[in-house]
């Protein structure tokens, strides 16, 4: 693509995103599986990876496989909103045996969220799946 045309498109998308409301996505990571829910539309999909991306020590051990699956799922759940809105992901690692999240994992999850299309990542350390009230409380607390 022509660099000038690419810059013009990026500038246009920036201004469209500036005036549109933020979109929040709830993403649950478990062993070799992602579950994504669009909190605005309620659309939710769950997919198990055909290639494993988790190991015994990390939920995201192979980031390339996890990111590919995450991007595909974000496109399915968000559609055109991914390009024209500020999308924030509430990322929730939820798997037995992965109770404590260290600083390195926080960096890994934040990087994963931005690589799949989010403009920001909110990390949940809850030991159970969050309901709508808990998600709203987390959004208000962080934005």
N, C-alpha and C positions, 0 to 999 in steps of 0.2 A: 504494500500500500504506500502511496505517496506520503512522505513525512509531513508535508504541509496539510494535506487532507486529514491525516491522522491527528495532528495537533488541533485542527479545527473541530473535529469530532469530539475529542477529549474536552475541549473548551465548552462546546455545546452541552455535553453530558454533565459537566460540572454545574452549569447554570440550571439545568433541569433538576438535578439532585438538590441544589440549594433551596429551591422553592417547594419541593415535595416533602411530605412527612417521612420520618424514619420508618423502616420496616424491621421488625424483630422476628428472628427465627430461633426456635428451640431445637438444639442438636444434641442428641444423646449418643455418646460413644460407648460401645461395649465391645467385647472380644470379637473382632472381625465383622462388626455390624454397625451400621449407622441408622439412626432414626431422626428424621427432620420434620419439623412442624412449622408451618407459616402461621404465626400467631394472629395475623390479620384475617386471613381467609379460612383458617382451620384445616387447610389441606396438609395431610401428613403421609409420609411414605417411610417404609423401613426396608432396608436392603442388606443382605448378608453378602460380603465380598466373595467373589469366586477365587481370588488369590488372597491368602492370609496377610494381614498387615499388623497383627498383634503378636506379641511374644509372651513368655511367662512373666517378664518384668515390665513391659510397656504395652499400653493399649494401642499406641501408634509406634510401631517399631520400623515399619516400612512406609515412610511418608509418601512415596510416589504412588503407591497403590491406594492408600487412604485418601490422598488429595484428588486423584482421578475419580474415585467413587463419590467423594464429597462434592466436587464440581458438577458432576452429572446430576446428582440429586438436588443440588441448589438450583440448577437450571430448570429441573422439573417442578420444583416447589415455587420458585420465584418468577420464572419466565422472564419477561422483559423488565420487570422491576429490578433485577440484579444489576442492570446497566444504568437505569434511570432513577434509582433511589439510593439513599444511604442505608445499607443493610447491616444490621448488627446481629451477631450470633450469640445466643446464650448457650455456651458450650458446657455440657454436663457429662464428664466421664463417670460412668455408672456400671461398675462390675465388682463382684465379690472378690476381695483380696486386693483391691486398688483403692483403699480407703483414704490414705494420706497422699496429698499431691505436693511434691517437692518443687523448688524453684525452677529446676531444669524442665520438669514436666509442664509447668505453667508457661514457660517460654515456648515449648514445643506446641502446646495447645493454641497459644496466641498466634504463632506462625501458621499453624494449620488453618485456623479460622480465616486469616487474611488471604491465604493462598487459595481458598475455595471461593473467595469473592466477597467476604465481609469487610466492611470499613472499620469495624470495631468488634472486639470480643469481650463478653462478660463471662467469667468462669464461675460455675457453680460447684461448690464442694459438698453439697448435700448428699446424704447416703441413700436417699430415696428419690423417686421421680417427683418432679414439682407439679403442683396443680396450678390453675389459672391465677389464683390469688397470690401464691408464692412467686410466680413468674412476674406478675405486675409489681409486686413489692421489690423484687430484684431490679426491674427496669427503672423504677422511680429512684431507688437508692443509687444507681450507677449513671443516671442521665438526668 
